[in-house]
Amino acid sequence: ENCKIIFCSGRMAPGKGQDILIGIFQDIKKIIKNVKIIFAGSGPEYNTLINKACMTGLNDDIIFLGNVVRSDLPFYYSICDIFVSLSTLEETFGFVFIEAMAFSKPVIGTKVGGVPEVIDDKINGFLIDPFDSEDAKKKICILLNDGQLSTNFGLKGKEKVKRKFSSKIMAKSIIY
């Protein structure tokens, strides 16, 4: 209730950006008091990220779910205010962004690999340069503070998913 939720799902491995999000969270909390991060996923960096969260002193506001059954992910997409993934790797495709956008959530991702194919900067979310934690912090705070902008981004994202990434359209693009 009255708590803003940042959701991030994905493999917890070097370069996936969860460490960046934890690193800027203290500054975000100074601007937006009632905010939490929920991480879904596991991997080789899982324990390192938990330790980093504990070192911030904000571990009560950083929730690690571990592996989440795919059928449970819709619940987390539905309760979050924004979806953020700050990967610095050349991701081949931004499937997690499509999932979030299907739930009308605004998204923040990095300008790497296939992510810019999914996120239209300043239309359905924000694209930031990898490693630009200041810009990530600024954009997260903008979306958490501006409900109208978040709603607009979410609606535009859902429209794009229906228009470009529905299973029917994706199947056609593979067949032809």
Secondary structure, DSSP 8 states (H G I E B T S, - for coil): ---EEEEEES---TTSSHHHHHHHHHHHHHH-SSEEEEEE--STTHHHHHHHHHHHT-GGGEEE--S--GGGHHHHHHH-SEEE----S--S--HHHHHHHHTT--EEEESSTTHHHH--BTTTEEEE-TT-HHHHHHHHHHHHH-HHHHHHHHHHHHHHHHHHSSHHHHHHHHH-
